Amino acid sequence: MAGRAWRSATRTRAPGSSNAVRARTDETGRGLLLLDAVALDWGVEQGPGGKTVWCECAL
């Protein structure tokens, strides 16, 4: 991560992967679509009992 940025993460016990929306009619994944548009980088880490979605954004 170059320059100044902040990192945020959220953990959920929801099963399955986290994917950005594929079509305007999809009812889930819209938050990740927005995240993809503004974040320098983001990802999903799977762990026992859940997953963590994180992002890094420029200041």
DAWO-V525871 format. One record per backbone hydrogen bond with DSSP energy under -0.5 kcal/mol. CO is the residue of the C=O (numbers start at 1). NH is the residue of the N-H. If there is no record, write none. Layout:
co=<CO | CO>
nh=<NH | NH>
//
This chain:
co=<4 | 6 | 8 | 10 | 12 | 17 | 23 | 29 | 29 | 30 | 31 | 32 | 33 | 34 | 35 | 41 | 43 | 44 | 45 | 47 | 50 | 51 | 52 | 52 | 53 | 54 | 55 | 56 | 56 | 57>
nh=<59 | 57 | 55 | 53 | 51 | 19 | 26 | 21 | 33 | 34 | 35 | 36 | 37 | 38 | 39 | 56 | 54 | 46 | 52 | 50 | 47 | 12 | 45 | 54 | 10 | 43 | 8 | 40 | 41 | 6>
//
